[in-house]
């Protein structure tokens, strides 16, 4: 099942608070919202994708526990990006100083901040083109490094500000580069 996009702009201009309440009142559903206000209803992942997402988030979390330079988030976290979109990457990380600059209320709801680092694992229900557009949106909004993992093609796409997308064929690992110093994502459990 593909994600369902509902254009609401001509009917209602949903505020951030209304979107937050919609998500809270329908916690069995996963929502995202585009910069132009379209509501995206995301299908749940299957067992294989969910297991691999958990493994990816665990790897980032374990690395972060060793250096304590930031905060790690799973796919349930929705961020309000500078362009107005509300997005939930599969795994993400924010530098501690940036996170600590938010108020307690901002941290509690959908944080109005773009992560420094994101990972998206393409699930069978995801559109590659739509996910690639989302990866560019992350970079355009301040992400410093984003990684798109496509299990079906065994490719990894690496997105960096001001650079062309780098495509790797069946890599065993991917580095966190200078954003997550010393982090190496082991892709053995993904393939």
MARMAR-229396 format. One line per field, with one value per residue: residue in three letters; x, y, z of N, C-alpha, C, O in turn; residue number from 1. Coordinates in pm, whole numbers, plus 50000, padded with zeros to 5 digits. Layout:
# MARMAR-229396
resn (ala_...)
n.east (X_...)
n.north (Y_...)
n.up (Z_...)
ca.east (X_...)
ca.north (Y_...)
ca.up (Z_...)
c.east (X_...)
c.north (Y_...)
c.up (Z_...)
o.east (X_...)
o.north (Y_...)
o.up (Z_...)
resi (NUM_...)
//
This chain:
# MARMAR-229396
resn (unk_unk_unk_unk_unk_unk_unk_unk_unk_unk_unk_unk_unk_unk_unk_unk_unk_unk_unk_unk_unk_unk_unk_unk_unk_unk_unk_unk_unk_unk_unk_unk_unk_unk_unk_unk_unk_unk_unk_unk_unk_unk_unk_unk_unk_unk_unk_unk_unk_unk_unk_unk_unk_unk_unk_unk_unk_unk_unk_unk_unk_unk_unk_unk_unk_unk_unk_unk_unk_unk_unk_unk_unk_unk_unk_unk_unk_unk_unk_unk_unk_unk_unk_unk_unk_unk_unk_unk_unk_unk_unk_unk_unk_unk_unk_unk_unk_unk_unk_unk_unk_unk_unk_unk_unk_unk_unk_unk_unk_unk_unk_unk_unk_unk_unk_unk_unk_unk_unk_unk_unk_unk_unk_unk_unk_unk_unk_unk_unk_unk_unk_unk_unk_unk_unk_unk_unk_unk_unk_unk_unk_unk_unk_unk_unk_unk_unk_unk_unk_unk_unk_unk_unk_unk_unk_unk_unk_unk_unk_unk_unk_unk_unk_unk_unk_unk_unk_unk_unk_unk_unk_unk_unk_unk_unk_unk_unk_unk_unk_unk_unk_unk_unk_unk_unk_unk_unk_unk_unk_unk_unk)
n.east (50085_50063_50166_49914_49818_49658_49508_49444_49443_49263_49036_49084_49313_49531_49648_49963_49914_49662_49737_49912_49728_49558_49733_49779_49522_49480_49659_49716_49772_50018_50132_50252_50331_50333_50527_50348_50112_49975_49841_49992_49929_50078_50147_50176_50495_50618_50718_50991_51103_51052_51209_51467_51475_51473_51721_51894_51842_51924_52200_52284_52207_52365_52624_52595_52558_52813_52958_52797_52716_52486_52131_51928_51674_51380_51171_50920_50922_50828_50930_50912_50995_51200_51079_50813_50712_50618_50799_50902_51176_51332_51545_51720_51937_52035_52252_52362_52374_52205_51961_51923_51871_51607_51277_51109_50844_50858_51020_50853_50633_50603_50916_51044_51270_51536_51683_52036_52135_52003_51845_51687_51510_51416_51103_50899_50654_50714_50769_51037_51109_50958_51070_51334_51294_51215_51455_51615_51470_51519_51796_51785_51664_51842_51964_52270_52384_52249_52116_51997_51867_51829_51703_51609_51743_51992_52139_52291_52219_52383_52338_52447_52491_52514_52641_52658_52445_52572_52604_52620_52705_52591_52731_52930_52949_52870_52987_52955_53077_53195_52988_52873_53109_53324_53120_53001_52788_52676_52591_52541_52335_52122_52114)
n.north (49883_50216_50543_50777_51080_51373_51657_51940_52212_52380_52343_52356_52543_52409_52466_52452_52359_52236_52032_51888_51804_51647_51436_51340_51260_51051_50834_50581_50605_50722_51035_51277_51606_51810_52092_52259_52206_51967_51667_51370_51036_50778_50438_50163_50007_49690_49382_49314_49560_49721_49590_49630_49911_49954_49843_50020_50265_50186_50150_50418_50528_50384_50467_50740_50729_50676_50909_51127_51367_51458_51419_51139_51023_50829_50681_50768_51030_51355_51633_51986_52143_52417_52505_52466_52210_51898_51639_51295_51134_50808_50753_50984_51258_51517_51781_51844_52110_52253_52123_52174_52444_52472_52533_52379_52320_52323_52101_51902_51886_51885_51923_52237_52223_52133_51821_51738_51516_51253_50938_50744_50453_50287_50155_49877_49996_50257_50526_50560_50795_50995_50970_51039_51308_51396_51360_51556_51775_51765_51832_52089_52221_52226_51988_51826_51591_51324_50998_50764_50449_50184_49887_49706_49762_49749_49979_50279_50612_50913_51225_51557_51899_52129_51953_51693_51406_51113_50783_50462_50125_49839_49881_49784_49932_50267_50591_50835_51063_51400_51489_51306_51225_50952_50767_50470_50321_50000_49802_49537_49399_49510_49441)
n.up (50000_49909_50031_50118_49984_50075_49960_50130_50136_49993_50138_50415_50607_50784_51107_51289_51547_51513_51336_51502_51699_51540_51481_51743_51815_51647_51686_51596_51336_51096_51017_50781_50665_50382_50260_50132_50262_50212_50335_50434_50460_50607_50542_50777_50841_50726_50890_50824_50734_50959_51153_51049_51049_51325_51390_51257_51389_51644_51605_51560_51804_51991_51912_51975_52251_52334_52276_52338_52206_52097_52026_51964_51743_51668_51410_51481_51548_51467_51286_51257_50979_50851_50609_50652_50626_50781_50892_50929_50967_50928_51103_51304_51402_51622_51694_52023_52134_51964_52005_52279_52270_52216_52351_52634_52566_52285_52244_52338_52164_51811_51724_51621_51424_51211_51167_51205_51085_50893_50824_50583_50520_50248_50214_50099_50036_49979_49749_49532_49393_49530_49784_49731_49666_49917_50054_49933_50018_50294_50296_50180_50387_50596_50689_50738_50650_50478_50438_50215_50200_49986_49981_49789_49543_49642_49694_49818_49873_49914_50049_50050_50150_49881_49707_49455_49452_49591_49487_49612_49552_49698_49957_50242_50468_50583_50634_50897_50845_50878_51027_51209_51377_51367_51353_51206_50991_50989_50730_50693_50830_50703_50431)
ca.east (50000_50138_50119_49800_49833_49530_49523_49344_49462_49144_48928_49127_49454_49552_49757_50054_49846_49560_49807_49960_49611_49517_49825_49755_49390_49482_49795_49738_49813_50138_50111_50349_50265_50425_50542_50228_49997_49915_49852_50036_49897_50180_50110_50276_50593_50610_50812_51130_51146_51052_51326_51586_51471_51514_51866_51961_51830_52007_52341_52307_52191_52484_52734_52571_52579_52957_53016_52700_52724_52356_52010_51886_51529_51333_51078_50796_50939_50794_50996_50861_51109_51190_50990_50676_50678_50631_50858_50946_51276_51340_51638_51777_52025_52052_52361_52310_52356_52087_51844_51907_51824_51461_51204_51052_50723_50900_51072_50743_50546_50683_51022_51066_51413_51574_51796_52167_52162_51886_51850_51560_51516_51305_51024_50830_50541_50764_50807_51177_51112_50907_51167_51448_51253_51219_51597_51660_51403_51597_51920_51746_51618_51948_52033_52409_52416_52135_52144_51881_51903_51734_51736_51574_51852_52118_52209_52283_52237_52429_52304_52523_52463_52601_52711_52575_52414_52667_52536_52709_52649_52609_52840_52922_52934_52862_53041_52884_53163_53228_52866_52876_53250_53350_53007_53001_52666_52699_52477_52529_52201_52021_52106)
ca.north (50000_50341_50653_50850_51225_51441_51802_52004_52357_52450_52320_52404_52575_52352_52525_52354_52300_52144_51914_51814_51740_51540_51324_51287_51196_50935_50784_50455_50643_50803_51146_51381_51716_51876_52236_52330_52172_51838_51568_51239_50928_50677_50304_50107_49923_49547_49333_49322_49700_49765_49533_49698_50047_49946_49821_50145_50360_50135_50180_50561_50550_50330_50561_50864_50703_50678_51043_51220_51497_51497_51346_51047_51010_50720_50718_50821_51172_51445_51762_52098_52196_52561_52534_52442_52068_51815_51515_51194_51043_50678_50775_51118_51303_51661_51823_51874_52254_52296_52068_52243_52580_52468_52538_52250_52300_52288_51964_51811_51872_51854_52022_52323_52217_52033_51741_51750_51389_51167_50815_50690_50319_50274_50035_49836_50084_50391_50562_50605_50935_51078_50967_51120_51448_51423_51371_51689_51870_51767_51909_52229_52278_52232_51863_51830_51463_51233_50870_50689_50309_50114_49744_49635_49778_49741_50106_50383_50746_51005_51363_51658_52033_52183_51847_51596_51284_51003_50654_50351_49994_49735_49905_49712_50035_50407_50676_50955_51172_51500_51524_51211_51181_50819_50676_50388_50242_49866_49768_49392_49357_49570_49366)
ca.up (50000_49902_50115_50062_49999_50071_49947_50214_50134_49946_50233_50547_50625_50916_51185_51348_51663_51462_51284_51618_51759_51448_51504_51877_51818_51556_51709_51524_51199_51085_50925_50750_50595_50291_50279_50083_50344_50181_50441_50386_50553_50581_50588_50867_50774_50753_50990_50780_50734_51098_51219_51000_51102_51466_51390_51216_51500_51753_51575_51583_51948_52059_51884_52049_52394_52360_52268_52399_52137_52043_52063_51858_51731_51582_51302_51535_51576_51358_51296_51178_50905_50822_50495_50694_50619_50901_50842_51027_50910_50996_51214_51292_51511_51632_51781_52156_52155_51889_52075_52406_52244_52207_52478_52674_52487_52149_52250_52368_52048_51693_51737_51504_51398_51112_51218_51140_51018_50879_50745_50537_50464_50153_50238_49976_50006_49948_49613_49529_49350_49639_49894_49687_49682_50061_50092_49890_50108_50419_50273_50158_50513_50695_50721_50691_50586_50478_50375_50168_50179_49900_49992_49666_49446_49719_49675_49920_49818_50018_50017_50125_50098_49777_49633_49386_49527_49570_49490_49641_49521_49800_50052_50369_50571_50540_50739_50940_50797_50980_51101_51320_51379_51418_51334_51086_50983_50937_50645_50684_50874_50614_50306)
c.east (50089_50083_50007_49822_49698_49557_49410_49342_49337_49026_48962_49276_49488_49671_49847_49987_49739_49624_49856_49843_49558_49603_49801_49623_49381_49619_49821_49780_49941_50114_50241_50270_50368_50430_50420_50100_49928_49943_49889_50007_49988_50132_50215_50374_50565_50718_50958_51182_51152_51172_51454_51592_51518_51665_51945_51959_51919_52155_52373_52301_52314_52603_52717_52592_52727_53015_52927_52706_52588_52244_51966_51734_51494_51230_50945_50803_50913_50859_50927_50983_51090_51095_50842_50632_50696_50677_50908_51047_51284_51434_51697_51856_52036_52163_52302_52283_52231_51960_51816_51859_51672_51398_51150_50927_50757_50951_50959_50654_50630_50793_51041_51215_51437_51691_51926_52194_52033_51919_51707_51588_51393_51231_50950_50713_50584_50794_50951_51182_51067_51007_51292_51417_51257_51364_51652_51596_51477_51721_51888_51704_51721_52013_52173_52453_52290_52166_52013_51928_51791_51772_51715_51687_51990_52205_52190_52308_52274_52409_52382_52491_52565_52676_52610_52553_52519_52591_52640_52636_52688_52723_52819_52898_52919_52905_52948_52961_53192_53104_52855_53016_53266_53235_53022_52876_52698_52575_52458_52391_52090_52003_52053)
c.north (50124_50441_50724_50998_51290_51592_51870_52155_52432_52437_52381_52433_52535_52418_52414_52284_52202_52017_51826_51738_51626_51416_51259_51210_51071_50867_50648_50480_50725_50909_51221_51489_51785_52025_52313_52285_52041_51740_51433_51137_50811_50539_50253_50021_49777_49507_49346_49465_49753_49715_49604_49844_50050_49928_49945_50245_50316_50165_50327_50589_50501_50421_50687_50846_50709_50819_51153_51360_51544_51411_51264_51032_50894_50772_50773_50972_51255_51581_51864_52162_52345_52595_52510_52297_52002_51678_51427_51100_50913_50683_50914_51153_51454_51690_51878_52024_52306_52247_52144_52387_52587_52478_52398_52219_52260_52144_51863_51785_51829_51959_52103_52333_52109_51953_51770_51630_51310_51043_50779_50552_50302_50144_49999_49928_50226_50408_50614_50753_51029_51083_51046_51269_51488_51440_51508_51797_51878_51854_52057_52299_52273_52102_51868_51701_51377_51111_50802_50548_50242_49967_49671_49643_49765_49864_50195_50515_50837_51147_51455_51795_52074_52080_51758_51474_51177_50872_50544_50220_49893_49762_49823_49810_50172_50491_50792_51081_51271_51546_51436_51150_51044_50721_50603_50301_50110_49825_49618_49342_49412_49484_49227)
c.up (50000_50002_50042_50089_49978_50065_50022_50200_50090_50044_50370_50543_50768_50985_51238_51467_51618_51406_51399_51682_51671_51471_51639_51884_51732_51565_51642_51379_51205_50978_50900_50679_50509_50321_50230_50154_50313_50294_50380_50495_50516_50628_50687_50788_50806_50853_50950_50785_50877_51175_51176_51045_51247_51476_51353_51331_51616_51729_51601_51734_52025_52037_51968_52199_52429_52359_52325_52339_52086_52096_51941_51862_51639_51483_51352_51559_51452_51384_51207_51111_50878_50707_50529_50688_50757_50854_50955_50963_50991_51116_51194_51416_51504_51732_51911_52177_52083_51958_52204_52390_52231_52346_52510_52592_52343_52142_52265_52247_51928_51687_51608_51472_51293_51168_51142_51049_51010_50796_50708_50478_50376_50182_50109_49939_49968_49800_49617_49495_49463_49754_49856_49699_49829_50108_50052_49978_50240_50402_50257_50287_50625_50737_50661_50622_50593_50393_50341_50135_50100_49899_49860_49562_49510_49694_49796_49850_49934_49968_50110_50067_49991_49694_49561_49475_49490_49585_49509_49613_49628_49899_50179_50484_50504_50660_50772_50907_50909_51058_51225_51322_51443_51400_51202_51091_50917_50859_50629_50723_50787_50490_50335)
o.east (50180_49971_50005_49842_49631_49621_49293_49249_49307_48928_48879_49355_49477_49781_49812_50004_49724_49572_49842_49856_49517_49552_49802_49613_49285_49685_49936_49820_49970_50080_50327_50156_50478_50349_50390_49991_49831_50055_49825_50055_49976_50083_50330_50341_50496_50799_51041_51292_51247_51231_51539_51699_51594_51730_52050_52062_51982_52227_52478_52383_52363_52677_52814_52639_52763_53110_52976_52701_52575_52258_51967_51673_51568_51205_50865_50701_50968_50843_50889_51065_50977_51037_50756_50526_50777_50603_50949_51009_51246_51405_51720_51845_52046_52168_52203_52180_52160_51863_51702_51811_51614_51458_51147_50905_50691_50926_50966_50604_50719_50767_51053_51277_51367_51789_51924_52265_51961_52009_51617_51679_51280_51289_50940_50677_50501_50838_50982_51253_51131_51026_51350_51503_51297_51392_51726_51659_51496_51747_51956_51707_51692_52110_52191_52548_52232_52234_51927_52017_51675_51863_51793_51723_52092_52327_52088_52407_52206_52456_52384_52465_52685_52766_52494_52634_52548_52521_52735_52518_52806_52804_52706_52834_52951_52864_52873_52918_53212_53115_52830_53037_53226_53252_53053_52859_52742_52466_52367_52336_51976_51890_52038)
o.north (50135_50427_50731_51038_51267_51647_51860_52221_52539_52511_52448_52359_52615_52425_52296_52164_52095_51907_51704_51620_51522_51305_51136_51109_50994_50846_50605_50388_50789_50877_51230_51467_51816_52078_52421_52322_52007_51731_51388_51149_50753_50525_50296_49968_49746_49590_49386_49490_49823_49789_49635_49896_50139_49989_49973_50302_50400_50202_50359_50665_50571_50451_50736_50937_50743_50847_51262_51460_51656_51341_51314_51028_50863_50892_50822_51035_51229_51637_51832_52226_52395_52703_52531_52262_52046_51607_51475_50996_50910_50622_50956_51089_51513_51632_51951_52060_52392_52322_52176_52447_52695_52437_52311_52105_52173_52074_51752_51674_51746_52073_52046_52438_52008_52012_51821_51641_51300_51044_50784_50536_50303_50036_50082_49936_50307_50315_50702_50829_51131_51188_51113_51348_51600_51524_51570_51898_51988_51941_52142_52421_52313_52105_51910_51702_51358_51119_50784_50529_50242_49926_49584_49542_49769_49855_50189_50530_50840_51185_51436_51807_52055_52116_51749_51445_51156_50852_50534_50206_49864_49673_49797_49776_50190_50464_50840_51192_51230_51632_51486_51038_51023_50602_50663_50220_50106_49815_49576_49253_49366_49458_49146)
o.up (50082_50052_49919_50203_49877_50154_49983_50248_50145_50034_50431_50485_50861_50930_51231_51485_51678_51426_51395_51716_51722_51478_51650_51953_51742_51463_51634_51308_51306_50864_50987_50638_50555_50397_50282_50112_50379_50344_50285_50608_50408_50740_50682_50681_50904_50896_51032_50836_50913_51253_51260_51076_51286_51560_51411_51365_51681_51821_51658_51785_52114_52131_52026_52266_52542_52431_52356_52411_52038_52196_51829_51969_51545_51475_51272_51588_51345_51492_51094_51177_50880_50706_50444_50741_50838_50785_51061_50909_51108_51219_51081_51521_51396_51840_51908_52232_52136_51969_52235_52486_52235_52445_52423_52552_52286_52044_52213_52230_51942_51648_51499_51490_51287_51213_51030_50950_51109_50711_50792_50396_50425_50174_50019_49821_49928_49734_49697_49560_49488_49815_49942_49738_49863_50194_50129_50009_50294_50486_50314_50295_50738_50813_50546_50544_50700_50290_50427_50052_50141_49826_49824_49501_49441_49676_49866_49778_50037_49861_50232_49947_50007_49618_49600_49563_49373_49684_49432_49645_49645_49922_50220_50584_50387_50773_50688_50937_51023_51145_51335_51276_51557_51428_51099_51181_50802_50916_50558_50658_50795_50448_50243)
resi (1_2_3_4_5_6_7_8_9_10_11_12_13_14_15_16_17_18_19_20_21_22_23_24_25_26_27_28_29_30_31_32_33_34_35_36_37_38_39_40_41_42_43_44_45_46_47_48_49_50_51_52_53_54_55_56_57_58_59_60_61_62_63_64_65_66_67_68_69_70_71_72_73_74_75_76_77_78_79_80_81_82_83_84_85_86_87_88_89_90_91_92_93_94_95_96_97_98_99_100_101_102_103_104_105_106_107_108_109_110_111_112_113_114_115_116_117_118_119_120_121_122_123_124_125_126_127_128_129_130_131_132_133_134_135_136_137_138_139_140_141_142_143_144_145_146_147_148_149_150_151_152_153_154_155_156_157_158_159_160_161_162_163_164_165_166_167_168_169_170_171_172_173_174_175_176_177_178_179_180_181_182_183_184_185_186_187_188_189_190_191)
//
